[in-house]
Amino acid sequence: MIYSILGLKVQLELEDKEFINKRLSAYKSSSSSFDISIKTVINNDIKEEEGIIIVNKDNYKIIENEKGKIIIRYKNKEVIAEKIISNNNQVNIEYINHYNKFLTVNEREYLLVGNAFMSLVLKYGFVRFHASCLRYKKEAVLFIADSGTGKSTHTNLWQKLFKEDVTYINDDKPFLKIDNGLIKAYGSPWSGKSDLNNNINAPVRAVVILNRGQENIINKIQGKSQIFNIMKNINKYQSSQPEADLAFSIYQEIFKRVDIYELYCNISDEAVLIVKNELFK
């Protein structure tokens, strides 16, 4: 099946049909061609690969051979848990169905496919960012916060107060891209535990770093401090150093151009109004 995600045509052949039917219904495409392809298969007897070893650690290694770049992760020394073969715009994933006691088989596939997609679209200029992203009228606002701060509660209040003026782009991991000088945020089906995502994009108005406080105060922040606050929310690209370097350079350029604010708030309607009035004067 072909889907339109980030404006790209994506072929997905996955084990988890429920995920495809539920989360990707808004992304279906009538196209017969595709830009990138991801296929998965459950295999409880994954075989080793020979080739040039790029990375070799206790629980995983990266090699290259005639098939492409191959990431192998181990359950133990005798059992391979995952094998991911990347060749140009195609990724094939094999994984066992009894590896992680904290995740279901479908949840593991969801993460594997999301990470493969993240790597594939990097060459098109897209990077993934950990934030809750809303579109208010025609512009996007990204909210970042430490776990337990109340980010989801805050963004839910935006929808409660402004109703049809607010749409979720992605509640957990929107994609960002520099497009004709504009920084744009894009929705995708990978939105964490939430189903709050839409197949839309919008230019980014601002990033808001959310902190709990007794009073509601918002300030624009400048200089190096903004980079340190932002960078802990970027996604790590670990399959190769050139990939990691490219992603980091895109992140740096994006956050040089975007207005960044720090909000101390008590998670209330007043906090939302203070942000809206500051950003959309």
N, C-alpha and C positions, 0 to 999 in steps of 0.2 A: 504494500500500500504506500502511496506517495502522500506526503504532507507538506504544507507550506509553513515553515517555521523561520522566523527572522527574515522573511522574504526569500528564503532558499527552498528549493525542492528537495525533500528529504525522504529517502526510502527507508522504511523500518520494517523488519521482519523479526518479531519478538515472540518469546515464549508466553509472556503475560498478556493475553488477549483482553483481559479486563481493563488493564491500563490503557491499551490502545482505544478501546471502545468508550471509556469514561473520560479520560483526560485529553484525548487527541481529537475529539469530535469536531471542535471548532477549528482545527488545523487541517482538515482534509482538503486534498487538492485533486483536481481532475486531470492533472498533468500525467503524461506517460513517461516522461524523462525525469531524471533527478540529478542534483548537484553532488549530494553526498549520500552514503548508504551505510546503515548499521544493521548487522544481523547477529542474533544470539541463538545459542543452543545449549541445553543442559547436557553435560557429558561427564559421567562419573569416572572416566578413565582417560583423562587428558594426558597426552604424550609430551615428552620433552622436545626441545628444538635445538638443533645445532646452528652455530653461526658465530659472528663476531660479538663478543661480550662487551657491552657499553657500560652497564652497571651490574654489580654483583654484590648483593647484600644477603643477610641471613634469610629473610622471608620473601625476597623478590629479586628478579634480575631483568635486565633489558638487553636483548640481543638483536642483531640485524642479520638477515639472510635473504635469499631470493624472494621470499614471501613478503618482505617488508620489515618494519620495526615490530618487535614482539615483546610484550610485557608479560612475564610469568610471575604469579604470586603463589606461594606455597602454604598449604595447611600444615604440613610438617615435611620432613625430609623425603618421605616416601610418596606423598600425595600432593599433586598440583591442584590448587583451588580455582585458579582463573588463568586463562590464556587469552590475551588480546592482541590480535594481529592487525596492524594498520598499514595500508598501502595506498598512498595518495589520498583519494577521497572516500575510501572504503574501510570499514572496520568490521572484523568478525570476532565475536566474543564467545568463548566456551567457558562454562563454569559448572562446578559441582553443586548438587542440591542439598548438601549437608555440611556447610562450612561454618557459618556464623550463628551462634546461639542467640544473639541479640537482634538479628534481622531475619525476616522470612525470606524465602527464595525470591519472591516477587520484589521485595524491597531491595534486595541485593542487585537484581537485574535493573531496577529503576536507577540505582546509583551508578552502576557500571555504564549503562547507556547514556545517562546524563553527563558523566565525565568524558565519555568518548565523543559525544556531541560537542562538548565544550572545547575539546582539542581540535576537532575538525573545523569548527567555524572560526578559529583564531586566525587562519590564513585569510579570512574575509574581513578581518578587522574587529571581530566581536570578542569581548571579554565578559566573563560572568562576575557578578558582584553580589555580596551577601547583604541584602537590604529588603525592606518592604517598600514597594514602589507603587505609588498612586498616580493616576492622571487626574489633575484638577482642571476642569474645562479642557484646555488644549495643551497643557504643559505637565511634565512629570516632576514629582518630588520623591526623593529617596530618603527613607528613614533608617538609620543604623543605631544599634544599641547593644549593650551586653545582654546576655540571656537573663530573663527575669525582670528586666527594667520596665516592661509594659509597652513595648513597641507595637504589638498586635492590637492591644486595647486602644492605644492612641490612634492608630490608622483606622480602626473600626469606627471611632468617633467621627472621623472625617466623613465617612459614608452616612452616618446617622444625621449629621448636621447639614450636609450639602447634597445628599441624595443623588439625583441624576447627574450632578456636576462632577461626581467622583466615580472613577472606575479603577479597579485594581489592574495594574499591568502585570505585576508578579509579586506575591506576598513574601517571597523568600530569596530568590536568586534571579533578578532580572539581568538581561544582557545589555551591555553598553557599547556604543560605537560612535566614532567621529565621522559624521556624514555631512559633506559639503560645509565644513566649518562648524556644524552644530553637534553637540553631544546629545545622542538620542538613547532612550531606554526602550527595550523591547521585551514583550512577553514571550514566554515559552511554556511548554507543558511541565517543565521541571520546577516545581514551586514548593519543595519540602513536603511536610505532612498536609499542607493546605491544598485545596483545589482552587485557590484564588489566583487565577491567571487568565489572561485574555490575549488573543492573537492581534495585538495592537502595538503601536509605538508612539512616542511623543518626545519632543525636545525637553531636555532636563532643565528645570528652573533652578533647582538647588539640591544639595545634600544636607540633611539635618541630623546632627549627632544628638541623640536623645539621652538625657540623664534624669534620674529622679531627684526632685527637690521640693522644698516646702512652698516656694513661690514659683510663679511662671515667669521665666526670664529667657530671652533669646538674644544672642549676639553673633554677629558675623565674625569669623576668625580668619586670621591672616598668617602668612609665612609658613615656616617649616612645621609648626605645630599641627596644621591641618593635615599634612601628609602622614605624620605619625598616627593620628587618630583614624585616618581612612585606611591605611595599608593593612591593618589587622583584619579588614573585611574583604580583602581581595581573595580570589581563589588561587590555589597553588597549582602551577603547571609543572609536573614532575617527570614527564616522559622524556624530555631532552633539555639540555641547557639552552640551545637556540630558541626553543619554544618558550621556556621560562623568561628568557631575555626579551623576546618580542612582546609577550604579555605584559611584562613589567613596564616596558617603554610606552605601551598604549595606556596603561593605568596612569602613569606619570603625566602623560600629555592630557588625558581627560581631566585629572583633578587639578591641573594648573588652570584650566579654563572654567571650571564649575565653581559657583559660589557655594561656600560651606558655612553652615551655622551650627552653633552649639545651643541646645535648648535644655534648660532645667525646668522641670514641670512636675505637677502633681496628678497627671493623667486625668484631665477634666475637660469639659467643653471649653472653658476659658483658655486652656493651653492650646487647643486647636485653633481658636480664634486669634490668639497672639501670633502663632506661626503664619496663618493665612494672611493676616494684616501686614506682617513684616515682609513676606515674600511677594505678595501680590498687591503692592501699594497702588 
